[in-house]
Amino acid sequence: MILRDHLAEAAALLTQSADAIDPTVMDAAIHSIMGALAGGKALLVCGNGGSAADAVHITCELVGRFLEERRALRAICLSDNPAVLTAWSNDHSFDTVFAGGINFGYWSGSLTQACRPRNLD
């Protein structure tokens, strides 16, 4: 497969994804995130494997600047501390590795954005 074919396949997948998204659900999610950040709440972001890298990237864009100069937004990546992730998994269970960070009282009222969630119980 040549590069043009890969790009065409990626474009088709993006179009399919965009068509599958319910705009009212997406608008509600965006509104919730914007409201929480504007109210000083944190956005907790997490993911497993490659999605953990996506979570770190999203967090960096929110804390840094994205497209234009603005104040830093309060975003915390729950999947970028391997010591906490492995300690929790060893002491409790990998199935609940992000639940520990989410349920910690300091984050009360914050929102969580999971990249391909599986273990948020």
N, C-alpha and C positions, 0 to 999 in steps of 0.2 A: 504494500500500500504506500503510495507516495504522500508527501506532505499535504498536497491539495485535497486528497481524499480524507485524510485525518481532520483537516479543518472543516470540510463540508460535513463530515459526520458530527463534529462538535457543534457546528451551527445548527444542524437539524435537531440535535439533542436539546440545545438551549431553546429552540422554538417550541419543541414538544413540552418542555418543562414550563415555559411561560404560558402556554395554552392550558396546561393542567392546573395552574394555580387559580384558586378562587379569589378574585380581587377583593371581596369583602373580608375574607379571612386574612389576607396579606395586609390590607389597610388597617384592620384591627390590631394585628401584631405590631405593625410599624407605629401606630398611635400609642400602644401600650409602652413600647420601648422608649419612644420620644418623651412621653409623659413621665416615666420613671426617671430618665436621665435629667430632664428639666427640673424634677423635684428633688434632685440630689441623691437619688437611689442609684445603686450599682447595677450594672448588667453583668451577670456571671456567665461566662462562656466556657464550654467544654466540648471535648471530642475524644475519640479513641483512634489510635494509629495515625493515618494520614489526616484524618479529621481533627486530630489534636493540633496538627500544624496549621490547619485552617482556623481553628479557634484562636491560636496565638496570633495569627495574621490579622484576624478581625479585631481582636483586642488592641493590637498595635495601631491599627488605623483609627480606632475610636479614641485612644489615649493621645496619639500623635495628631497629625493633621491629615485629612483626606480631602483632596482637591482644592481646599482653600484654608487660609489661616482661621483658626477658631480656638476657643478654650478647649482644654483637654476634657474628655468625657470620662466619667467614672466607670471603667470597665475592668473586670478582673478575669483572668484566664485560670480556671480551676485545673487545667490539664498541663500546666507548664512547670510543676514542681514535682520532679520524679521522686524525691525523698518522701513527700507526703503521700503520693499515690501508692508507692510500694509499701510504706508503713501501714497505711489503712488497709490495703489489700491483704497484707500479711496478718494483721491483727484482727480484721473483720472479714471482709470479702471483697473481691474485685467487683462483684455484682452491685455493690453499694458505694463504690469508690467516690463518686461525685456527690452522693447524698450527704456524706459527712460534711463536705464543704458548704453545701447548700443549706443544711439544717443548722449550721453553726449560727448562734443568735445574732452575731454582729451583722449578718447580711439580711436581717429581717426586713421584709418589704421590697427586697430586690427582685429583679427578674432574671430568669435563666434562659440562655439561648444555647441549645445543644446542637452540635454538628453531628448528625446521624446518631441520635440518642439511643442508648440501650440500657444504661444502668443508673437511672435517676430515681429509683424507687425510694 
